[in-house]
Every structure is written in structure tokens, then in C-alpha cells.
Amino acid sequence: MRVRVAQRRSSRGLLWHILLISLLAFALRNPSAQAQDSVVLVGSGSSVPAPLYNRWIQEYDKRSAKIQMRYVPIGTAEGIKQISRGASDFGAGEAQLTDNERKDGSLIELPVVLIGIVPIYNLPDVHGALRISGDVLAGIFLGDVKMWNAPQIAKLNPEIILPSIPIQVINRPAGKGSNYVFTDFLSKASSKFRAQIGITSSPQWPLGDPAERSSDMADKVKNIPGSIGYVEYQYAVKGNIPQASVLNPSGKFVKASTESIAAACQAAEAPRWNNFSASLANVPGADSFPITSFTWIYLRIPSSDAARTAALVDLLNWIYTDGQQFAVQEGYSALPPDLLAAVRKKVKSVQ
């Protein structure tokens, strides 16, 4: 069974890779596109912001036939690999670039919007919102906390009658940006988790049923009683899936919202607003949702293709102006005005 699952994952990854290469080949070599002096920008990466990029494609492509955009959700790690190789015009994801990726791949990252990774669960007979801490979440995903009525969970939820049923863990496979954000938070909340798993987009989970895409995670948790998983905030909202309030460093249980996600960014970035690669997980602030992150766009600088660079700058300028309103409409948190102004200045240096 595990071999079949691995084969399905490998085949799916290969199909996404072929699609990406095909899109890029079309963008670079299509005769009719060249005749019209048009450019098709191709990006790849995380499925966390995929609904946003799909909306951006719809809106941005209306502006002019001369510059179009496409996006392939193949995972954060693979998106970074593709932009490092020059096999795409941009990458997207939630993992901070390493020093080697910045140096060897000539990459930079710019924050695009704010996201929250929320613990979602399926307990049909439980009334009231579940509260959970990072330490208890770590125990669940390490396999130490196995039952929903375990003392560690019951202590945090004295007003809720918890069922005596096993916890069905759903996680994400290797290379996913939501893994990076989730393990960043859990590593800060639990020394045991930090020692055994650490901060990574490819954790070696000791248990759990994998969900390939963010939408798959939402569907699995929604349809499996007793399950728990983690997904970007807007997937939980649109899927009407219960999400837990999470204990933050100020000792307050906070539920994800556009306001609590923005509060985490404010706590981490103010007053300088120039740390574009900052971790926003478990930052101070009574109103901060503790599993917050940027989703970044990864760029390869410099580029030898002046026409594609000009088109990319046009896209970036649109993302950081008109594009932000569509981020809000899709359920993401827009960048705070001070940070947005700083990013716009950085975009000018890309030209």
C-alpha cells in the first residue's frame, strides 16, 4: 500500500513538473506570442496561495494581452528548485530561503500577503470551540497524545465534553510550505518537537495520513470524524471547517482572523518594516495569532532577459497595488501599509 501511495505521489509530481515545463516552453517559444511582443510569465510553488494566484491570473490577464500570467501549484520546495534553475519566472511559498539558496540560486524573497496556518478538526458531537496549545499540538503530531479526551486536551477545555475516540492525524508530505510554518511554530512551542522534527518543509512525521494539497487536507479533515490537520485560514473558512483557538506567547487563546494575523505581523515588523524574510510564528502580542507567516514570491536576480524582467516588474507593481484588494477578497490578509511601501521600494531595485 505504501509503495502504491509513493508511486501516486511521484506520478502526480511528475505530471505537475511536465505541465510547468510545457507552460514555460510555450511562454518562451510560442511564435504567435513573440509576433505580438507578448510575454507569458510562469510561476510555480505552494498550494497555500494557489486560490490567490488563480484570482490574480483572472484579474491581471484582463489588463493587456501583452503580459499574461500562469501558476502551477507543485509545492514550495519544488517551486524554489524551479526558480533556482531558471525554469520559471517566479516561485511562491512559505519557506524562508537558506543562505545557499540566496547565494547559489541568486534568489530573493518578497512578502506577498499574510497567511495563517490553522489547526482544523472534525468532532461532530463536540459543542464549543476547541482550545489548544503548541505543546499539545506537538504531542498530537508526534504521536504522544493519542485520544481526544487525553488529559492534556481536557485541561485546556474544561467546559467541553471530549469524546473517548482516537485522534486521526492528517499531515502534509514533503516539500510543503504549510509544513514549514507549522513546524516553525511547533519547534518554538515544544523543545521535544524541535529536537525530533525541527523547522522544515519536509518533516519526517512519525504518524498520520498525508494530504497532497491544501484542498486535500481540508477535504480529508472535513470527511473523517476524529481527525485533526492544519491548513491555510481561508481554506478552513471557505470549507466551513472548525478551527481551534491557539495559545500565544502572551497566554491568550487566539482564533485566526485577518485581524489577528495582521497583529502578528505588526508585532514582528514594526517599527522598521524592512525584515522581508522574518518568521512571524509565535511572536509577542496579546492579539497575535501564533501560526502566522508571510507567503513569499521568490525571484531570480538579475535576469538576462530584459523583456521578461520588464514584464515581471509590471506584475510585481500590480501585485503590490491593485492585487492586494483581491487578496482580501480571497480571504488572505493584505500587507500592512508601512510594509507594503517598503516592498514597493524594493521592487524598484529589481528593474
Phi and psi in degrees as a GROMACS rama.xvg file:
@    title "Ramachandran Plot"
@    xaxis  label "Phi"
@    yaxis  label "Psi"
@TYPE xy
-62.5388  -35.5235  ARG-2
-64.4576  -42.9683  VAL-3
-63.0982  -41.7852  ARG-4
-61.5837  -45.2582  VAL-5
-62.1815  -39.0928  ALA-6
-66.3224  -40.0336  GLN-7
-63.3609  -42.4877  ARG-8
-62.5963  -44.147  ARG-9
-62.8393  -42.8241  SER-10
-64.388  -41.479  SER-11
-63.8503  -42.3585  ARG-12
-63.5717  -38.5692  GLY-13
-65.8822  -40.7156  LEU-14
-62.7086  -43.7848  LEU-15
-61.8082  -40.3664  TRP-16
-63.8129  -43.9791  HIS-17
-62.8748  -41.4975  ILE-18
-61.9349  -42.4736  LEU-19
-62.264  -48.3499  LEU-20
-62.4949  -39.1213  ILE-21
-63.9252  -43.5985  SER-22
-61.3172  -44.4962  LEU-23
-67.1514  -39.8148  LEU-24
-61.964  -41.6436  ALA-25
-62.1408  -43.3431  PHE-26
-63.7659  -35.5917  ALA-27
-87.5508  -27.4126  LEU-28
-119.703  -7.31804  ARG-29
-60.9868  117.116  ASN-30
-60.9576  -42.0272  PRO-31
-66.2519  -34.0658  SER-32
-65.0888  -42.8433  ALA-33
-65.9668  -37.2366  GLN-34
-64.4931  -30.9098  ALA-35
-92.8627  6.35724  GLN-36
55.6291  39.3756  ASP-37
-103.286  157.898  SER-38
-130.932  132.265  VAL-39
-108.832  110.075  VAL-40
-83.7728  131.291  LEU-41
-118.038  124.507  VAL-42
-120.231  160.684  GLY-43
-149.666  155.405  SER-44
156.738  -140.573  GLY-45
-64.5229  149.193  SER-46
-84.6164  -11.4281  SER-47
-56.7702  -49.1415  VAL-48
-94.2655  12.0228  PRO-49
-57.0775  -42.8579  ALA-50
-60.0393  -34.1594  PRO-51
-69.0909  -46.504  LEU-52
-63.6508  -35.7149  TYR-53
-63.0302  -40.3564  ASN-54
-67.3874  -41.2486  ARG-55
-61.7123  -38.7616  TRP-56
-58.7192  -46.5261  ILE-57
-58.7126  -45.7235  GLN-58
-79.2276  -42.875  GLU-59
-68.2977  -38.7574  TYR-60
-68.9756  -14.0921  ASP-61
-72.6327  -22.7454  LYS-62
-68.8729  -44.2466  ARG-63
-162.427  140.547  SER-64
-73.1736  -11.3611  ALA-65
-78.7363  -24.0519  LYS-66
-132.883  119.875  ILE-67
-124.85  163.264  GLN-68
-132.73  146.466  MET-69
-135.356  152.968  ARG-70
-140.828  133.275  TYR-71
-118.714  115.316  VAL-72
-81.4431  96.6929  PRO-73
-117.676  6.12539  ILE-74
104.372  148.568  GLY-75
-59.655  -50.1215  THR-76
-60.3382  -43.35  ALA-77
-69.4226  -35.174  GLU-78
-61.9412  -39.873  GLY-79
-65.5894  -41.2508  ILE-80
-60.6851  -43.9685  LYS-81
-66.0172  -43.169  GLN-82
-70.8887  -31.9328  ILE-83
-61.9324  -35.3716  SER-84
-84.7911  -5.181  ARG-85
75.917  19.36  GLY-86
-89.076  0.939033  ALA-87
-148.775  170.789  SER-88
-88.2389  -26.5988  ASP-89
-159.385  157.754  PHE-90
-114.579  169.763  GLY-91
-148.261  139.906  ALA-92
174.143  -173.767  GLY-93
-117.069  8.82974  GLU-94
-96.9302  134.858  ALA-95
-68.2019  137.286  GLN-96
-66.9906  144.296  LEU-97
-82.4017  164.883  THR-98
-59.8242  -38.081  ASP-99
-66.8999  -38.9712  ASN-100
-66.1631  -37.6901  GLU-101
-66.8262  -41.8082  ARG-102
-78.8054  -55.4083  LYS-103
-72.5747  -34.2499  ASP-104
-95.3219  -0.894443  GLY-105
53.1271  45.5624  SER-106
-103.253  149.7  LEU-107
-130.107  158.116  ILE-108
-122.604  141.129  GLU-109
-123.865  133.227  LEU-110
-65.4169  139.947  PRO-111
-106.978  -54.2761  VAL-112
-147.333  175.479  VAL-113
-99.002  143.284  LEU-114
-131.757  158.255  ILE-115
-125.669  131.834  GLY-116
-96.2282  117.681  ILE-117
-110.835  139.973  VAL-118
-72.5701  122.833  PRO-119
-114.237  151.768  ILE-120
-149.4  165.217  TYR-121
-131.515  97.0582  ASN-122
-130.274  86.4122  LEU-123
-57.8126  -33.9815  PRO-124
-97.0987  7.93697  ASP-125
-96.3321  126.161  VAL-126
-107.322  133.152  HIS-127
105.298  149.847  GLY-128
-75.7945  132.886  ALA-129
-73.1476  142.288  LEU-130
-113.616  143.037  ARG-131
-150.172  153.12  ILE-132
-110.908  163.783  SER-133
-63.1075  -36.608  GLY-134
-64.9238  -41.6608  ASP-135
-70.7793  -40.4397  VAL-136
-58.2454  -42.4982  LEU-137
-59.8305  -43.147  ALA-138
-61.9827  -38.4696  GLY-139
-64.3696  -47.5842  ILE-140
-79.6375  -11.404  PHE-141
-90.7743  -10.8783  LEU-142
88.8053  9.64689  GLY-143
-82.7402  -31.4905  ASP-144
-106.251  111.589  VAL-145
-108.547  -22.885  LYS-146
-117.544  149.181  MET-147
-68.0781  -25.5665  TRP-148
-98.1168  23.1284  ASN-149
-59.4312  147.062  ALA-150
-54.4718  -35.8307  PRO-151
-63.1903  -37.2334  GLN-152
-80.0218  -41.7019  ILE-153
-61.0128  -36.5091  ALA-154
-61.7561  -34.4901  LYS-155
-82.3944  -13.8954  LEU-156
-132.391  61.6314  ASN-157
-64.318  -20.1718  PRO-158
-94.7149  0.913392  GLU-159
-112.303  135.764  ILE-160
-88.3909  109.18  ILE-161
-91.2266  140.329  LEU-162
-75.7051  150.438  PRO-163
-89.6105  69.3558  SER-164
-131.603  153.161  ILE-165
-65.7341  147.689  PRO-166
-82.6861  124.615  ILE-167
-96.8502  106.262  GLN-168
-83.9332  129.837  VAL-169
-115.819  128.654  ILE-170
-131.25  -176.802  ASN-171
-109.941  144.73  ARG-172
-73.4884  -176.266  PRO-173
-62.7213  147.138  ALA-174
88.5382  13.1025  GLY-175
-100.912  138.4  LYS-176
-65.4026  -35.3372  GLY-177
-64.8604  -31.2302  SER-178
-59.5141  -44.2136  ASN-179
-61.5626  -47.1975  TYR-180
-65.5541  -43.7927  VAL-181
-64.8037  -44.8618  PHE-182
-72.4591  -27.2584  THR-183
-61.3232  -48.4329  ASP-184
-63.7835  -49.4884  PHE-185
-64.8051  -32.5244  LEU-186
-68.8292  -30.7142  SER-187
-78.9017  -26.8302  LYS-188
-89.8384  -22.9589  ALA-189
-138.547  118.286  SER-190
-66.0563  -33.0152  SER-191
-66.2942  -43.2241  LYS-192
-63.7118  -42.5145  PHE-193
-59.212  -39.2566  ARG-194
-73.3718  -37.3385  ALA-195
-88.8201  -35.1266  GLN-196
-116.593  -54.7714  ILE-197
80.1621  -178.336  GLY-198
-87.2793  115.018  ILE-199
-163.009  151.02  THR-200
-84.8143  -8.46778  SER-201
-128.308  64.951  SER-202
-69.2281  148.752  PRO-203
-91.941  83.6177  GLN-204
-66.3251  133.706  TRP-205
-77.1347  -14.7592  PRO-206
-160.547  170.128  LEU-207
120.078  156.859  GLY-208
-99.6168  121.103  ASP-209
-76.7464  147.12  PRO-210
-121.995  118.918  ALA-211
-63.9299  -49.5798  GLU-212
-114.603  165.839  ARG-213
-58.4848  -40.6914  SER-214
-64.6072  -34.4568  SER-215
-65.7977  -40.6086  ASP-216
-60.1159  -47.8962  MET-217
-59.9515  -43.3656  ALA-218
-65.8203  -42.634  ASP-219
-64.7374  -47.826  LYS-220
-63.9203  -38.7689  VAL-221
-64.0289  -28.5927  LYS-222
-107.877  -1.81345  ASN-223
-117.324  104.67  ILE-224
-59.0819  138.236  PRO-225
85.5514  4.46264  GLY-226
-90.3738  159.566  SER-227
-142.064  143.64  ILE-228
-155.644  -162.968  GLY-229
-149.499  138.766  TYR-230
-156.04  162.657  VAL-231
-64.9112  144.253  GLU-232
-48.826  -46.4762  TYR-233
-68.858  -26.0785  GLN-234
-66.1763  -39.4074  TYR-235
-67.0321  -42.6105  ALA-236
-65.5076  -49.0886  VAL-237
-68.0626  -28.8075  LYS-238
-87.9709  -2.3611  GLY-239
54.2511  47.4465  ASN-240
-104.433  130.582  ILE-241
-58.1525  137.626  PRO-242
-126.147  143.336  GLN-243
-82.5917  149.11  ALA-244
-79.5252  140.504  SER-245
-116.359  136.207  VAL-246
-68.7795  124.391  LEU-247
-99.985  174.387  ASN-248
-61.7851  -18.2986  PRO-249
-84.6242  1.65013  SER-250
82.8262  19.0686  GLY-251
-114.809  136.746  LYS-252
-82.3789  120.61  PHE-253
-122.686  131.991  VAL-254
-92.6262  143.863  LYS-255
-64.3774  138.657  ALA-256
-157.712  167.374  SER-257
-60.2541  -32.061  THR-258
-73.72  -44.6338  GLU-259
-71.5651  -29.3437  SER-260
-70.0379  -43.0291  ILE-261
-64.396  -34.3939  ALA-262
-63.3727  -36.6161  ALA-263
-65.2125  -40.6303  ALA-264
-64.6094  -43.0454  CYS-265
-57.914  -44.4449  GLN-266
-65.3837  -34.6025  ALA-267
-84.9969  -35.0083  ALA-268
-98.3599  -33.6699  GLU-269
-69.3543  145.835  ALA-270
-98.3286  -1.27102  PRO-271
-80.3398  -36.5414  ARG-272
56.7539  40.5522  TRP-273
-134.777  6.81543  ASN-274
-95.5355  78.7142  ASN-275
-66.2185  -15.721  PHE-276
-110.858  19.0729  SER-277
-68.2271  145.717  ALA-278
-79.8179  133.303  SER-279
-107.717  10.0184  LEU-280
-81.2639  131.984  ALA-281
58.7984  35.9792  ASN-282
-80.7915  160.583  VAL-283
-64.9358  170.501  PRO-284
118.156  124.251  GLY-285
-60.9956  -30.6608  ALA-286
-100.596  5.97664  ASP-287
-80.5712  127.863  SER-288
-75.7662  126.919  PHE-289
-79.9717  -9.68103  PRO-290
-112.28  61.6115  ILE-291
-107.368  151.66  THR-292
-156.325  161.345  SER-293
-77.4132  153.257  PHE-294
-106.248  130.26  THR-295
-104.347  157.353  TRP-296
-106.74  129.436  ILE-297
-100.483  130.329  TYR-298
-124.899  145.682  LEU-299
-102.117  116.255  ARG-300
-125.323  133.164  ILE-301
-86.638  173.482  PRO-302
-115.971  145.21  SER-303
-88.183  -7.21788  SER-304
-102.464  102.338  ASP-305
-63.0633  -38.2754  ALA-306
-66.491  -42.4988  ALA-307
-71.0484  -35.1747  ARG-308
-63.849  -43.7988  THR-309
-62.1497  -40.3649  ALA-310
-66.4016  -39.9236  ALA-311
-65.4269  -40.1611  LEU-312
-64.0893  -38.7848  VAL-313
-60.9645  -43.2177  ASP-314
-63.1785  -44.9411  LEU-315
-62.5948  -43.4005  LEU-316
-60.585  -36.1895  ASN-317
-71.022  -42.8256  TRP-318
-57.3891  -40.9906  ILE-319
-90.2055  9.7939  TYR-320
-125.425  -94.3131  THR-321
-61.2563  -32.7347  ASP-322
-62.4914  -27.7547  GLY-323
-65.4722  -32.8124  GLN-324
-65.864  -33.1198  GLN-325
-74.3816  -27.8986  PHE-326
-61.268  -44.5121  ALA-327
-64.2522  -42.3823  VAL-328
-63.846  -28.5537  GLN-329
-88.4405  1.82682  GLU-330
96.7622  6.56185  GLY-331
-94.2661  163.467  TYR-332
-96.0114  124.202  SER-333
-69.1451  157.884  ALA-334
-66.0893  140.572  LEU-335
-59.2538  149.182  PRO-336
-53.3613  -42.1484  PRO-337
-64.5637  -40.5796  ASP-338
-69.8223  -38.8689  LEU-339
-60.4132  -41.4022  LEU-340
-63.4932  -39.6563  ALA-341
-67.332  -38.7222  ALA-342
-67.5886  -38.647  VAL-343
-60.4074  -37.6607  ARG-344
-63.5953  -40.389  LYS-345
-65.1503  -36.8009  LYS-346
-59.2663  -35.3182  VAL-347
-60.1247  -30.3773  LYS-348
-76.5683  -13.5067  SER-349
-74.7245  -25.9598  VAL-350
